[in-house]
Amino acid sequence: MNILEYHTYVGSLKPEYFQDGQSYEQVNGKKVNITIKDGKTFVNGSEIVASINTSNGMIHVIGDVLLPK
């Protein structure tokens, strides 16, 4: 359950909201860090490869499973 909660943020974050150096607290209380390099956005070092708007928020597709530290 902790891994799923680490992939979940309460709210809707559109891609244009992200800025280099931001961090966001996830449902499990841990934080993820945003970095932007060469026009690409990363969450804890994993690139966001797609963002999908849904009826109840946003899904950001990344290339890895994020593991809480």
N, C-alpha and C positions, 0 to 999 in steps of 0.2 A: 504494500500500500504506500510506503514511503516514497518509492520511485515514482509512482503515478502522481502523488501530491507534489513532488519536486518538479514535475512537468506542467503544473497547473498554477495559473495566476488568477486572482479574483479581479476581474475587470477586462477591458478590451484594449489591447495595445496595437494600434495600427503601425505598420512599418515606418511611416514617416515620423512617429513619435520617438523612435530610438535615437540616442546620441551616445557618442563614444564616452565610456567611463561610467555610464549609469549602472545601477544595480536595482533589482526588483525582488521583493520578498515573495516567495512561493507559498502555497497552501500549507506546506509542512514546516514553515518558519525559517527555512534556509533561503539564502539569496543566490541569484544568478547574476552574472556580470555581462554587460554588453560592451563589445568592442566593434569599431568600424575601421576597416583597413582596405584601401584601394577600392572604395565604393561598395564593399561587401560588409554585411552585418553578421556578427558572430555572437552566440550565447555560450559562455564558458568555453570559448575556442571552437565551437561547432558552428559552421556556417548555416545561416537561414537560407534554404534553397527555394522556398516558396512560402507565400502567405495567403491563406484562404479565409475569406470573410464568410461567417456563418450567421445564422439567425440569433445566436446567443453569445457571440464573441468572435475571436480570431484564432485560427490555427496557424502556427508558424512551423513549417516542416524543416527539420534539421537532419544532418547526416549521422548523428550519433544518439545513443541513449545517455542522458545526463544522470550521473550517479551522485547522490548527496554525499558531502564530505563531513 
